[in-house]
Amino acid sequence: MNNDYFKKVTELEDMNASDDYIIGWQEGYQNSPKIEEQRLSDAYEAGYEDGENKTINNAKNFKK
């Protein structure tokens, strides 16, 4: 992983983003397949989309 990935994950943890958002973000960033449909949540899907786009724009909407 590159330095940008680790900086953004640290920023997400510091802003207290939900675990589902962070996991979704990490998987989207790495272009991993999504989790099973029955486990999807709004936070996960927002994180996945932001990860694909290499942003953290929606993290503020999904705090613990």
PDB file of N, CA, C, O and CB in Angstrom:
ATOM      1  N   MET A   1       0.834  -1.180   0.000  1.00  0.00           N
ATOM      2  CA  MET A   1       0.000   0.000   0.000  1.00  0.00           C
ATOM      3  C   MET A   1       0.880   1.246   0.000  1.00  0.00           C
ATOM      4  O   MET A   1       2.019   1.227   0.465  1.00  0.00           O
ATOM      5  CB  MET A   1      -0.949  -0.003   1.210  1.00  0.00           C
ATOM      6  N   ASN A   2       0.328   2.308  -0.526  1.00  0.00           N
ATOM      7  CA  ASN A   2       1.087   3.552  -0.561  1.00  0.00           C
ATOM      8  C   ASN A   2       0.826   4.397   0.689  1.00  0.00           C
ATOM      9  O   ASN A   2      -0.050   4.080   1.494  1.00  0.00           O
ATOM     10  CB  ASN A   2       0.736   4.348  -1.819  1.00  0.00           C
ATOM     11  N   ASN A   3       1.581   5.452   0.833  1.00  0.00           N
ATOM     12  CA  ASN A   3       1.491   6.302   2.015  1.00  0.00           C
ATOM     13  C   ASN A   3       0.124   6.981   2.128  1.00  0.00           C
ATOM     14  O   ASN A   3      -0.372   7.181   3.236  1.00  0.00           O
ATOM     15  CB  ASN A   3       2.590   7.354   1.985  1.00  0.00           C
ATOM     16  N   ASP A   4      -0.488   7.338   1.000  1.00  0.00           N
ATOM     17  CA  ASP A   4      -1.800   7.981   1.008  1.00  0.00           C
ATOM     18  C   ASP A   4      -2.841   7.077   1.667  1.00  0.00           C
ATOM     19  O   ASP A   4      -3.681   7.550   2.433  1.00  0.00           O
ATOM     20  CB  ASP A   4      -2.233   8.336  -0.424  1.00  0.00           C
ATOM     21  N   TYR A   5      -2.786   5.790   1.373  1.00  0.00           N
ATOM     22  CA  TYR A   5      -3.712   4.817   1.967  1.00  0.00           C
ATOM     23  C   TYR A   5      -3.614   4.850   3.491  1.00  0.00           C
ATOM     24  O   TYR A   5      -4.629   4.960   4.179  1.00  0.00           O
ATOM     25  CB  TYR A   5      -3.416   3.391   1.442  1.00  0.00           C
ATOM     26  N   PHE A   6      -2.401   4.755   4.013  1.00  0.00           N
ATOM     27  CA  PHE A   6      -2.216   4.716   5.463  1.00  0.00           C
ATOM     28  C   PHE A   6      -2.592   6.037   6.119  1.00  0.00           C
ATOM     29  O   PHE A   6      -3.142   6.042   7.220  1.00  0.00           O
ATOM     30  CB  PHE A   6      -0.776   4.368   5.797  1.00  0.00           C
ATOM     31  N   LYS A   7      -2.303   7.158   5.461  1.00  0.00           N
ATOM     32  CA  LYS A   7      -2.679   8.464   6.012  1.00  0.00           C
ATOM     33  C   LYS A   7      -4.193   8.596   6.107  1.00  0.00           C
ATOM     34  O   LYS A   7      -4.709   9.112   7.098  1.00  0.00           O
ATOM     35  CB  LYS A   7      -2.105   9.600   5.149  1.00  0.00           C
ATOM     36  N   LYS A   8      -4.907   8.134   5.088  1.00  0.00           N
ATOM     37  CA  LYS A   8      -6.369   8.250   5.096  1.00  0.00           C
ATOM     38  C   LYS A   8      -6.998   7.302   6.109  1.00  0.00           C
ATOM     39  O   LYS A   8      -7.977   7.667   6.761  1.00  0.00           O
ATOM     40  CB  LYS A   8      -6.931   7.968   3.703  1.00  0.00           C
ATOM     41  N   VAL A   9      -6.465   6.104   6.254  1.00  0.00           N
ATOM     42  CA  VAL A   9      -6.997   5.181   7.267  1.00  0.00           C
ATOM     43  C   VAL A   9      -6.793   5.773   8.661  1.00  0.00           C
ATOM     44  O   VAL A   9      -7.692   5.707   9.499  1.00  0.00           O
ATOM     45  CB  VAL A   9      -6.310   3.783   7.162  1.00  0.00           C
ATOM     46  N   THR A  10      -5.629   6.345   8.912  1.00  0.00           N
ATOM     47  CA  THR A  10      -5.367   6.982  10.204  1.00  0.00           C
ATOM     48  C   THR A  10      -6.320   8.149  10.420  1.00  0.00           C
ATOM     49  O   THR A  10      -6.836   8.331  11.523  1.00  0.00           O
ATOM     50  CB  THR A  10      -3.904   7.464  10.288  1.00  0.00           C
ATOM     51  N   GLU A  11      -6.559   8.937   9.385  1.00  0.00           N
ATOM     52  CA  GLU A  11      -7.487  10.065   9.485  1.00  0.00           C
ATOM     53  C   GLU A  11      -8.905   9.577   9.790  1.00  0.00           C
ATOM     54  O   GLU A  11      -9.606  10.183  10.601  1.00  0.00           O
ATOM     55  CB  GLU A  11      -7.477  10.887   8.182  1.00  0.00           C
ATOM     56  N   LEU A  12      -9.328   8.494   9.149  1.00  0.00           N
ATOM     57  CA  LEU A  12     -10.651   7.924   9.415  1.00  0.00           C
ATOM     58  C   LEU A  12     -10.763   7.456  10.863  1.00  0.00           C
ATOM     59  O   LEU A  12     -11.784   7.681  11.512  1.00  0.00           O
ATOM     60  CB  LEU A  12     -10.934   6.755   8.460  1.00  0.00           C
ATOM     61  N   GLU A  13      -9.725   6.810  11.365  1.00  0.00           N
ATOM     62  CA  GLU A  13      -9.739   6.349  12.754  1.00  0.00           C
ATOM     63  C   GLU A  13      -9.763   7.533  13.713  1.00  0.00           C
ATOM     64  O   GLU A  13     -10.471   7.500  14.719  1.00  0.00           O
ATOM     65  CB  GLU A  13      -8.518   5.458  13.042  1.00  0.00           C
ATOM     66  N   ASP A  14      -8.995   8.581  13.409  1.00  0.00           N
ATOM     67  CA  ASP A  14      -8.956   9.765  14.270  1.00  0.00           C
ATOM     68  C   ASP A  14     -10.287  10.507  14.285  1.00  0.00           C
ATOM     69  O   ASP A  14     -10.654  11.095  15.303  1.00  0.00           O
ATOM     70  CB  ASP A  14      -7.851  10.704  13.815  1.00  0.00           C
ATOM     71  N   MET A  15     -11.016  10.488  13.167  1.00  0.00           N
ATOM     72  CA  MET A  15     -12.311  11.179  13.126  1.00  0.00           C
ATOM     73  C   MET A  15     -13.437  10.287  13.649  1.00  0.00           C
ATOM     74  O   MET A  15     -14.604  10.679  13.635  1.00  0.00           O
ATOM     75  CB  MET A  15     -12.626  11.632  11.694  1.00  0.00           C
ATOM     76  N   ASN A  16     -13.079   9.087  14.111  1.00  0.00           N
ATOM     77  CA  ASN A  16     -14.031   8.159  14.723  1.00  0.00           C
ATOM     78  C   ASN A  16     -15.099   7.676  13.736  1.00  0.00           C
ATOM     79  O   ASN A  16     -16.271   7.556  14.094  1.00  0.00           O
ATOM     80  CB  ASN A  16     -14.699   8.821  15.914  1.00  0.00           C
ATOM     81  N   ALA A  17     -14.692   7.404  12.509  1.00  0.00           N
ATOM     82  CA  ALA A  17     -15.615   6.860  11.507  1.00  0.00           C
ATOM     83  C   ALA A  17     -16.022   5.446  11.925  1.00  0.00           C
ATOM     84  O   ALA A  17     -15.274   4.748  12.609  1.00  0.00           O
ATOM     85  CB  ALA A  17     -14.961   6.853  10.082  1.00  0.00           C
ATOM     86  N   SER A  18     -17.214   5.039  11.505  1.00  0.00           N
ATOM     87  CA  SER A  18     -17.707   3.710  11.890  1.00  0.00           C
ATOM     88  C   SER A  18     -16.834   2.615  11.279  1.00  0.00           C
ATOM     89  O   SER A  18     -16.199   2.803  10.241  1.00  0.00           O
ATOM     90  CB  SER A  18     -19.177   3.526  11.450  1.00  0.00           C
ATOM     91  N   ASP A  19     -16.823   1.481  11.949  1.00  0.00           N
ATOM     92  CA  ASP A  19     -16.028   0.346  11.468  1.00  0.00           C
ATOM     93  C   ASP A  19     -16.482  -0.099  10.080  1.00  0.00           C
ATOM     94  O   ASP A  19     -15.653  -0.418   9.228  1.00  0.00           O
ATOM     95  CB  ASP A  19     -16.124  -0.828  12.451  1.00  0.00           C
ATOM     96  N   ASP A  20     -17.805  -0.122   9.850  1.00  0.00           N
ATOM     97  CA  ASP A  20     -18.318  -0.523   8.540  1.00  0.00           C
ATOM     98  C   ASP A  20     -17.818   0.410   7.447  1.00  0.00           C
ATOM     99  O   ASP A  20     -17.449  -0.041   6.363  1.00  0.00           O
ATOM    100  CB  ASP A  20     -19.848  -0.548   8.549  1.00  0.00           C
ATOM    101  N   TYR A  21     -17.805   1.709   7.727  1.00  0.00           N
ATOM    102  CA  TYR A  21     -17.318   2.673   6.736  1.00  0.00           C
ATOM    103  C   TYR A  21     -15.844   2.415   6.432  1.00  0.00           C
ATOM    104  O   TYR A  21     -15.444   2.374   5.268  1.00  0.00           O
ATOM    105  CB  TYR A  21     -17.517   4.124   7.239  1.00  0.00           C
ATOM    106  N   ILE A  22     -15.042   2.240   7.480  1.00  0.00           N
ATOM    107  CA  ILE A  22     -13.600   2.038   7.289  1.00  0.00           C
ATOM    108  C   ILE A  22     -13.329   0.754   6.508  1.00  0.00           C
ATOM    109  O   ILE A  22     -12.505   0.747   5.593  1.00  0.00           O
ATOM    110  CB  ILE A  22     -12.877   1.990   8.651  1.00  0.00           C
ATOM    111  N   ILE A  23     -14.015  -0.327   6.861  1.00  0.00           N
ATOM    112  CA  ILE A  23     -13.816  -1.594   6.144  1.00  0.00           C
ATOM    113  C   ILE A  23     -14.234  -1.438   4.683  1.00  0.00           C
ATOM    114  O   ILE A  23     -13.530  -1.894   3.781  1.00  0.00           O
ATOM    115  CB  ILE A  23     -14.622  -2.741   6.817  1.00  0.00           C
ATOM    116  N   GLY A  24     -15.367  -0.800   4.453  1.00  0.00           N
ATOM    117  CA  GLY A  24     -15.801  -0.555   3.080  1.00  0.00           C
ATOM    118  C   GLY A  24     -14.802   0.294   2.325  1.00  0.00           C
ATOM    119  O   GLY A  24     -14.499   0.023   1.163  1.00  0.00           O
ATOM    120  N   TRP A  25     -14.288   1.325   2.985  1.00  0.00           N
ATOM    121  CA  TRP A  25     -13.311   2.211   2.345  1.00  0.00           C
ATOM    122  C   TRP A  25     -12.057   1.433   1.955  1.00  0.00           C
ATOM    123  O   TRP A  25     -11.555   1.569   0.839  1.00  0.00           O
ATOM    124  CB  TRP A  25     -12.942   3.380   3.282  1.00  0.00           C
ATOM    125  N   GLN A  26     -11.558   0.621   2.878  1.00  0.00           N
ATOM    126  CA  GLN A  26     -10.346  -0.150   2.604  1.00  0.00           C
ATOM    127  C   GLN A  26     -10.553  -1.104   1.426  1.00  0.00           C
ATOM    128  O   GLN A  26      -9.682  -1.226   0.564  1.00  0.00           O
ATOM    129  CB  GLN A  26      -9.923  -0.938   3.853  1.00  0.00           C
ATOM    130  N   GLU A  27     -11.689  -1.770   1.389  1.00  0.00           N
ATOM    131  CA  GLU A  27     -11.941  -2.723   0.312  1.00  0.00           C
ATOM    132  C   GLU A  27     -12.162  -2.013  -1.019  1.00  0.00           C
ATOM    133  O   GLU A  27     -11.715  -2.493  -2.061  1.00  0.00           O
ATOM    134  CB  GLU A  27     -13.150  -3.593   0.647  1.00  0.00           C
ATOM    135  N   GLY A  28     -12.848  -0.875  -0.989  1.00  0.00           N
ATOM    136  CA  GLY A  28     -13.035  -0.102  -2.217  1.00  0.00           C
ATOM    137  C   GLY A  28     -11.721   0.438  -2.744  1.00  0.00           C
ATOM    138  O   GLY A  28     -11.478   0.420  -3.951  1.00  0.00           O
ATOM    139  N   TYR A  29     -10.871   0.917  -1.850  1.00  0.00           N
ATOM    140  CA  TYR A  29      -9.568   1.460  -2.244  1.00  0.00           C
ATOM    141  C   TYR A  29      -8.725   0.397  -2.933  1.00  0.00           C
ATOM    142  O   TYR A  29      -8.005   0.679  -3.891  1.00  0.00           O
ATOM    143  CB  TYR A  29      -8.822   2.014  -1.021  1.00  0.00           C
ATOM    144  N   GLN A  30      -8.827  -0.826  -2.430  1.00  0.00           N
ATOM    145  CA  GLN A  30      -8.025  -1.931  -2.969  1.00  0.00           C
ATOM    146  C   GLN A  30      -8.721  -2.666  -4.116  1.00  0.00           C
ATOM    147  O   GLN A  30      -8.202  -3.655  -4.634  1.00  0.00           O
ATOM    148  CB  GLN A  30      -7.700  -2.915  -1.863  1.00  0.00           C
ATOM    149  N   ASN A  31      -9.905  -2.174  -4.507  1.00  0.00           N
ATOM    150  CA  ASN A  31     -10.696  -2.822  -5.566  1.00  0.00           C
ATOM    151  C   ASN A  31     -11.002  -4.276  -5.242  1.00  0.00           C
ATOM    152  O   ASN A  31     -11.010  -5.130  -6.129  1.00  0.00           O
ATOM    153  CB  ASN A  31      -9.960  -2.742  -6.897  1.00  0.00           C
ATOM    154  N   SER A  32     -11.254  -4.553  -3.969  1.00  0.00           N
ATOM    155  CA  SER A  32     -11.646  -5.893  -3.538  1.00  0.00           C
ATOM    156  C   SER A  32     -13.136  -6.085  -3.808  1.00  0.00           C
ATOM    157  O   SER A  32     -13.872  -5.102  -3.904  1.00  0.00           O
ATOM    158  CB  SER A  32     -11.322  -6.115  -2.026  1.00  0.00           C
ATOM    159  N   PRO A  33     -13.590  -7.319  -3.931  1.00  0.00           N
ATOM    160  CA  PRO A  33     -15.031  -7.545  -4.087  1.00  0.00           C
ATOM    161  C   PRO A  33     -15.772  -7.123  -2.821  1.00  0.00           C
ATOM    162  O   PRO A  33     -15.227  -7.179  -1.718  1.00  0.00           O
ATOM    163  CB  PRO A  33     -15.320  -9.033  -4.409  1.00  0.00           C
ATOM    164  N   LYS A  34     -17.031  -6.697  -2.999  1.00  0.00           N
ATOM    165  CA  LYS A  34     -17.847  -6.310  -1.845  1.00  0.00           C
ATOM    166  C   LYS A  34     -18.181  -7.543  -1.004  1.00  0.00           C
ATOM    167  O   LYS A  34     -18.132  -8.678  -1.478  1.00  0.00           O
ATOM    168  CB  LYS A  34     -19.149  -5.599  -2.306  1.00  0.00           C
ATOM    169  N   ILE A  35     -18.523  -7.281   0.264  1.00  0.00           N
ATOM    170  CA  ILE A  35     -18.947  -8.365   1.144  1.00  0.00           C
ATOM    171  C   ILE A  35     -20.305  -8.902   0.684  1.00  0.00           C
ATOM    172  O   ILE A  35     -20.923  -8.348  -0.225  1.00  0.00           O
ATOM    173  CB  ILE A  35     -19.019  -7.880   2.619  1.00  0.00           C
ATOM    174  N   GLU A  36     -20.757  -9.975   1.314  1.00  0.00           N
ATOM    175  CA  GLU A  36     -22.023 -10.594   0.941  1.00  0.00           C
ATOM    176  C   GLU A  36     -23.160  -9.587   1.085  1.00  0.00           C
ATOM    177  O   GLU A  36     -23.135  -8.720   1.958  1.00  0.00           O
ATOM    178  CB  GLU A  36     -22.294 -11.844   1.805  1.00  0.00           C
ATOM    179  N   GLU A  37     -24.145  -9.718   0.221  1.00  0.00           N
ATOM    180  CA  GLU A  37     -25.248  -8.764   0.161  1.00  0.00           C
ATOM    181  C   GLU A  37     -25.967  -8.603   1.499  1.00  0.00           C
ATOM    182  O   GLU A  37     -26.349  -7.491   1.862  1.00  0.00           O
ATOM    183  CB  GLU A  37     -26.235  -9.194  -0.893  1.00  0.00           C
ATOM    184  N   GLN A  38     -26.156  -9.696   2.234  1.00  0.00           N
ATOM    185  CA  GLN A  38     -26.888  -9.609   3.500  1.00  0.00           C
ATOM    186  C   GLN A  38     -26.111  -8.849   4.571  1.00  0.00           C
ATOM    187  O   GLN A  38     -26.691  -8.456   5.583  1.00  0.00           O
ATOM    188  CB  GLN A  38     -27.217 -11.000   4.003  1.00  0.00           C
ATOM    189  N   ARG A  39     -24.823  -8.637   4.370  1.00  0.00           N
ATOM    190  CA  ARG A  39     -24.003  -7.914   5.344  1.00  0.00           C
ATOM    191  C   ARG A  39     -23.781  -6.452   4.969  1.00  0.00           C
ATOM    192  O   ARG A  39     -23.173  -5.707   5.737  1.00  0.00           O
ATOM    193  CB  ARG A  39     -22.670  -8.599   5.496  1.00  0.00           C
ATOM    194  N   LEU A  40     -24.260  -6.032   3.805  1.00  0.00           N
ATOM    195  CA  LEU A  40     -24.060  -4.652   3.364  1.00  0.00           C
ATOM    196  C   LEU A  40     -24.816  -3.687   4.272  1.00  0.00           C
ATOM    197  O   LEU A  40     -25.923  -3.977   4.723  1.00  0.00           O
ATOM    198  CB  LEU A  40     -24.517  -4.479   1.904  1.00  0.00           C
ATOM    199  N   SER A  41     -24.206  -2.545   4.529  1.00  0.00           N
ATOM    200  CA  SER A  41     -24.864  -1.474   5.278  1.00  0.00           C
ATOM    201  C   SER A  41     -24.632  -0.174   4.519  1.00  0.00           C
ATOM    202  O   SER A  41     -23.785  -0.110   3.628  1.00  0.00           O
ATOM    203  CB  SER A  41     -24.323  -1.379   6.758  1.00  0.00           C
ATOM    204  N   ASP A  42     -25.384   0.857   4.876  1.00  0.00           N
ATOM    205  CA  ASP A  42     -25.199   2.157   4.233  1.00  0.00           C
ATOM    206  C   ASP A  42     -23.784   2.667   4.448  1.00  0.00           C
ATOM    207  O   ASP A  42     -23.172   3.216   3.532  1.00  0.00           O
ATOM    208  CB  ASP A  42     -26.212   3.172   4.768  1.00  0.00           C
ATOM    209  N   ALA A  43     -23.261   2.487   5.662  1.00  0.00           N
ATOM    210  CA  ALA A  43     -21.908   2.952   5.975  1.00  0.00           C
ATOM    211  C   ALA A  43     -20.879   2.212   5.125  1.00  0.00           C
ATOM    212  O   ALA A  43     -19.959   2.827   4.584  1.00  0.00           O
ATOM    213  CB  ALA A  43     -21.601   2.758   7.473  1.00  0.00           C
ATOM    214  N   TYR A  44     -21.032   0.902   5.008  1.00  0.00           N
ATOM    215  CA  TYR A  44     -20.093   0.109   4.203  1.00  0.00           C
ATOM    216  C   TYR A  44     -20.119   0.565   2.749  1.00  0.00           C
ATOM    217  O   TYR A  44     -19.069   0.783   2.146  1.00  0.00           O
ATOM    218  CB  TYR A  44     -20.431  -1.397   4.295  1.00  0.00           C
ATOM    219  N   GLU A  45     -21.313   0.709   2.188  1.00  0.00           N
ATOM    220  CA  GLU A  45     -21.415   1.081   0.777  1.00  0.00           C
ATOM    221  C   GLU A  45     -20.871   2.480   0.517  1.00  0.00           C
ATOM    222  O   GLU A  45     -20.234   2.710  -0.511  1.00  0.00           O
ATOM    223  CB  GLU A  45     -22.860   0.999   0.317  1.00  0.00           C
ATOM    224  N   ALA A  46     -21.113   3.423   1.434  1.00  0.00           N
ATOM    225  CA  ALA A  46     -20.551   4.770   1.281  1.00  0.00           C
ATOM    226  C   ALA A  46     -19.031   4.721   1.364  1.00  0.00           C
ATOM    227  O   ALA A  46     -18.341   5.389   0.593  1.00  0.00           O
ATOM    228  CB  ALA A  46     -21.114   5.723   2.360  1.00  0.00           C
ATOM    229  N   GLY A  47     -18.514   3.933   2.296  1.00  0.00           N
ATOM    230  CA  GLY A  47     -17.072   3.779   2.419  1.00  0.00           C
ATOM    231  C   GLY A  47     -16.472   3.127   1.191  1.00  0.00           C
ATOM    232  O   GLY A  47     -15.408   3.536   0.726  1.00  0.00           O
ATOM    233  N   TYR A  48     -17.139   2.124   0.665  1.00  0.00           N
ATOM    234  CA  TYR A  48     -16.644   1.429  -0.528  1.00  0.00           C
ATOM    235  C   TYR A  48     -16.559   2.401  -1.706  1.00  0.00           C
ATOM    236  O   TYR A  48     -15.560   2.436  -2.424  1.00  0.00           O
ATOM    237  CB  TYR A  48     -17.561   0.228  -0.884  1.00  0.00           C
ATOM    238  N   GLU A  49     -17.610   3.182  -1.891  1.00  0.00           N
ATOM    239  CA  GLU A  49     -17.623   4.151  -2.996  1.00  0.00           C
ATOM    240  C   GLU A  49     -16.526   5.204  -2.819  1.00  0.00           C
ATOM    241  O   GLU A  49     -15.824   5.540  -3.773  1.00  0.00           O
ATOM    242  CB  GLU A  49     -19.002   4.839  -3.090  1.00  0.00           C
ATOM    243  N   ASP A  50     -16.381   5.720  -1.598  1.00  0.00           N
ATOM    244  CA  ASP A  50     -15.316   6.698  -1.341  1.00  0.00           C
ATOM    245  C   ASP A  50     -13.941   6.072  -1.560  1.00  0.00           C
ATOM    246  O   ASP A  50     -13.046   6.718  -2.104  1.00  0.00           O
ATOM    247  CB  ASP A  50     -15.423   7.250   0.095  1.00  0.00           C
ATOM    248  N   GLY A  51     -13.770   4.829  -1.143  1.00  0.00           N
ATOM    249  CA  GLY A  51     -12.495   4.151  -1.350  1.00  0.00           C
ATOM    250  C   GLY A  51     -12.160   3.998  -2.821  1.00  0.00           C
ATOM    251  O   GLY A  51     -11.015   4.187  -3.229  1.00  0.00           O
ATOM    252  N   GLU A  52     -13.162   3.654  -3.614  1.00  0.00           N
ATOM    253  CA  GLU A  52     -12.937   3.545  -5.062  1.00  0.00           C
ATOM    254  C   GLU A  52     -12.495   4.883  -5.649  1.00  0.00           C
ATOM    255  O   GLU A  52     -11.687   4.931  -6.576  1.00  0.00           O
ATOM    256  CB  GLU A  52     -14.214   3.057  -5.771  1.00  0.00           C
ATOM    257  N   ASN A  53     -13.039   5.975  -5.090  1.00  0.00           N
ATOM    258  CA  ASN A  53     -12.716   7.320  -5.580  1.00  0.00           C
ATOM    259  C   ASN A  53     -11.533   7.943  -4.855  1.00  0.00           C
ATOM    260  O   ASN A  53     -11.150   9.076  -5.144  1.00  0.00           O
ATOM    261  CB  ASN A  53     -13.917   8.222  -5.441  1.00  0.00           C
ATOM    262  N   LYS A  54     -10.951   7.200  -3.907  1.00  0.00           N
ATOM    263  CA  LYS A  54      -9.780   7.662  -3.133  1.00  0.00           C
ATOM    264  C   LYS A  54     -10.073   8.935  -2.339  1.00  0.00           C
ATOM    265  O   LYS A  54      -9.205   9.795  -2.194  1.00  0.00           O
ATOM    266  CB  LYS A  54      -8.596   7.911  -4.070  1.00  0.00           C
ATOM    267  N   THR A  55     -11.313   9.051  -1.821  1.00  0.00           N
ATOM    268  CA  THR A  55     -11.698  10.196  -0.996  1.00  0.00           C
ATOM    269  C   THR A  55     -12.260   9.691   0.328  1.00  0.00           C
ATOM    270  O   THR A  55     -12.458   8.490   0.513  1.00  0.00           O
ATOM    271  CB  THR A  55     -12.738  11.092  -1.732  1.00  0.00           C
ATOM    272  N   ILE A  56     -12.513  10.617   1.243  1.00  0.00           N
ATOM    273  CA  ILE A  56     -13.181  10.272   2.506  1.00  0.00           C
ATOM    274  C   ILE A  56     -14.329  11.251   2.751  1.00  0.00           C
ATOM    275  O   ILE A  56     -14.624  11.597   3.895  1.00  0.00           O
ATOM    276  CB  ILE A  56     -12.170  10.298   3.704  1.00  0.00           C
ATOM    277  N   ASN A  57     -14.970  11.691   1.679  1.00  0.00           N
ATOM    278  CA  ASN A  57     -15.999  12.729   1.746  1.00  0.00           C
ATOM    279  C   ASN A  57     -17.201  12.369   2.606  1.00  0.00           C
ATOM    280  O   ASN A  57     -17.767  13.253   3.250  1.00  0.00           O
ATOM    281  CB  ASN A  57     -16.467  13.044   0.376  1.00  0.00           C
ATOM    282  N   ASN A  58     -17.608  11.122   2.642  1.00  0.00           N
ATOM    283  CA  ASN A  58     -18.813  10.737   3.379  1.00  0.00           C
ATOM    284  C   ASN A  58     -18.543  10.246   4.797  1.00  0.00           C
ATOM    285  O   ASN A  58     -19.479   9.885   5.510  1.00  0.00           O
ATOM    286  CB  ASN A  58     -19.536   9.673   2.625  1.00  0.00           C
ATOM    287  N   ALA A  59     -17.296  10.226   5.210  1.00  0.00           N
ATOM    288  CA  ALA A  59     -16.951   9.688   6.534  1.00  0.00           C
ATOM    289  C   ALA A  59     -17.654  10.444   7.653  1.00  0.00           C
ATOM    290  O   ALA A  59     -18.041   9.844   8.656  1.00  0.00           O
ATOM    291  CB  ALA A  59     -15.443   9.741   6.749  1.00  0.00           C
ATOM    292  N   LYS A  60     -17.823  11.748   7.493  1.00  0.00           N
ATOM    293  CA  LYS A  60     -18.447  12.551   8.554  1.00  0.00           C
ATOM    294  C   LYS A  60     -19.895  12.132   8.811  1.00  0.00           C
ATOM    295  O   LYS A  60     -20.438  12.403   9.881  1.00  0.00           O
ATOM    296  CB  LYS A  60     -18.397  14.036   8.189  1.00  0.00           C
ATOM    297  N   ASN A  61     -20.520  11.473   7.836  1.00  0.00           N
ATOM    298  CA  ASN A  61     -21.906  11.023   7.984  1.00  0.00           C
ATOM    299  C   ASN A  61     -22.024   9.668   8.683  1.00  0.00           C
ATOM    300  O   ASN A  61     -23.129   9.231   9.003  1.00  0.00           O
ATOM    301  CB  ASN A  61     -22.564  10.944   6.627  1.00  0.00           C
ATOM    302  N   PHE A  62     -20.894   9.004   8.920  1.00  0.00           N
ATOM    303  CA  PHE A  62     -20.919   7.652   9.488  1.00  0.00           C
ATOM    304  C   PHE A  62     -19.919   7.537  10.629  1.00  0.00           C
ATOM    305  O   PHE A  62     -18.912   6.837  10.525  1.00  0.00           O
ATOM    306  CB  PHE A  62     -20.612   6.600   8.406  1.00  0.00           C
ATOM    307  N   LYS A  63     -20.214   8.232  11.714  1.00  0.00           N
ATOM    308  CA  LYS A  63     -19.343   8.173  12.891  1.00  0.00           C
ATOM    309  C   LYS A  63     -19.893   7.159  13.879  1.00  0.00           C
ATOM    310  O   LYS A  63     -21.081   6.837  13.862  1.00  0.00           O
ATOM    311  CB  LYS A  63     -19.212   9.565  13.558  1.00  0.00           C
ATOM    312  N   LYS A  64     -19.011   6.658  14.745  1.00  0.00           N
ATOM    313  CA  LYS A  64     -19.405   5.674  15.765  1.00  0.00           C
ATOM    314  C   LYS A  64     -20.355   6.297  16.750  1.00  0.00           C
ATOM    315  O   LYS A  64     -20.801   5.630  17.684  1.00  0.00           O
ATOM    316  CB  LYS A  64     -18.179   5.116  16.498  1.00  0.00           C
TER     317      LYS A  64
END
